[in-house]
Amino acid sequence: MTDDSRARILRTALALFVERGYHAVSVREIAEDVGLTKTAVLYHFPSKSDIVVALVEPLLVDTENVLDSTGAIEDAHARSWAVVEGLMDVWLRHGQLLRMHMQDQSLSADNATYTRLRDIALTAQELIAGPDADLVTRVRAAQVYAALSDPVVIFAHYPAAQLRAAILDGARRLLGPPPADAHPRQPEQTVDPAPSRPNRGRPGAMTSDMVTTARHMRDHGGHTVDEIAAELGVSRATVYRQLAKAADPTAT
């Protein structure tokens, strides 16, 4: 058993969970897609929930690091924006996990993981609101926190930098403008394990924005068709067909 086997199990499991939902996928299916026996998968992860725990750990650690590093900022407004921007960048990096969670709240299945997610939400809202905040300010902080993650999932087919700017514009309407010395940051490349398998049951159509994103990923990002399909949530065949039509409008 190698670290590569463990990584392949995680990549494949994430792809299947995003595609079909945690509860609809069995350990045996994951094993078959990876090319291992069920026993081999269970050697690395004694249960399916242990796979989810391993998948979510980097997201939890990154988010907790943001809260730890921003909590010491003395200026309340600067601290609020540091929390918001830090969370935004982490969640853009872990967008596939958030898409998986939206399917069936699977990241909350493990009690310890649920507790950490709950504590993250409460801590982040406290940091955004600031000490001794009144009800209006606390409600606004909760609204800001709640408004950060869903757009990452719903508008995942947009370029990350464009999506980040749009989401932070919404936060600006609640919090006011960010500190004058703040500099816009580009989200880091996603750290979610990229599926390396064709995705069954994905939508067969792409919007014009998705086609534009696919072409940009192919021509400027050096992404493979599998990576593009996984990122946009469509089948590999759909990507091939749409890219061919974009290159030749007469293609069928």
Residue pairs with C-beta under 8 A, 6 or more apart in sequence:
1 40
1 43
1 44
5 34
5 36
5 40
5 44
6 44
7 193
8 34
8 196
9 30
9 34
9 36
9 41
9 44
9 45
9 51
10 51
10 54
10 55
10 193
11 193
11 194
11 195
11 196
12 30
12 33
12 34
12 195
12 196
12 197
13 25
13 30
13 51
13 55
14 55
14 96
14 97
14 100
14 192
14 193
14 195
15 195
15 197
15 199
15 230
16 25
16 29
16 30
16 33
17 25
17 52
17 55
17 100
17 103
17 106
18 96
18 99
18 100
18 103
18 195
18 233
19 199
19 200
19 201
19 202
20 103
20 201
21 103
21 104
21 106
22 48
22 52
22 100
22 103
22 104
22 106
22 109
23 104
23 106
25 48
26 48
27 38
27 41
27 42
27 47
27 48
28 38
30 41
30 48
30 51
31 37
31 38
31 40
31 41
33 197
34 41
45 51
45 54
49 109
49 110
52 106
52 107
52 109
52 110
52 113
53 110
53 112
53 113
55 97
55 100
55 193
56 97
56 107
56 113
58 94
58 191
59 90
59 94
59 97
60 113
60 116
60 117
60 120
62 90
62 93
62 94
63 87
63 90
63 120
64 116
64 120
66 83
66 86
66 87
66 90
67 83
67 86
67 120
67 123
67 124
67 127
69 82
69 86
70 79
70 82
70 83
70 86
70 127
71 79
71 123
71 127
73 79
73 82
75 179
76 130
76 131
77 175
77 176
77 179
78 179
78 182
79 127
79 128
79 130
80 127
80 128
80 129
80 130
80 141
80 175
81 175
81 178
81 179
81 182
83 124
83 127
83 128
84 128
84 144
84 148
84 168
84 171
84 175
85 168
85 178
85 182
85 185
87 124
87 145
87 148
88 148
88 164
88 167
88 168
88 187
89 164
89 185
89 187
89 188
91 98
91 148
91 149
91 152
92 152
92 160
92 163
92 164
92 187
92 188
92 190
93 187
93 188
93 189
93 190
93 191
93 192
94 190
94 191
94 192
95 152
95 153
95 156
95 190
95 192
96 190
96 192
96 193
96 230
97 107
97 192
98 149
98 152
98 153
99 153
99 156
99 233
100 106
100 107
101 107
101 108
102 150
102 153
107 113
107 114
107 117
108 114
108 117
121 145
124 145
125 138
125 141
125 142
125 145
126 141
128 141
128 144
128 145
128 175
129 137
129 138
129 140
129 141
130 137
133 141
140 174
140 175
143 174
144 171
144 174
144 175
147 167
147 170
147 171
147 174
148 167
148 171
151 163
151 166
151 167
151 170
152 163
152 167
155 163
155 166
156 163
156 231
156 232
156 233
157 206
157 207
157 209
157 210
157 213
157 231
157 232
157 233
158 166
158 209
158 213
159 213
159 216
160 186
160 187
160 190
161 186
161 187
164 187
165 184
168 178
172 178
190 231
194 226
194 227
194 230
195 226
195 230
196 226
197 226
198 226
198 229
198 235
198 236
199 229
199 230
199 233
199 234
199 235
199 236
200 235
201 235
202 229
202 233
202 234
202 235
202 238
203 233
203 234
203 235
203 238
204 234
204 235
204 237
204 238
205 234
205 238
206 214
206 232
206 234
206 238
206 239
206 242
210 232
210 234
210 242
211 242
211 243
211 246
213 232
214 228
214 232
214 239
214 242
214 243
215 243
215 246
217 223
217 227
217 228
217 231
218 225
218 228
218 243
223 231
225 236
225 239
225 240
225 243
226 236
228 239
229 235
229 236
229 238
229 239
232 239
244 251
245 251
245 252
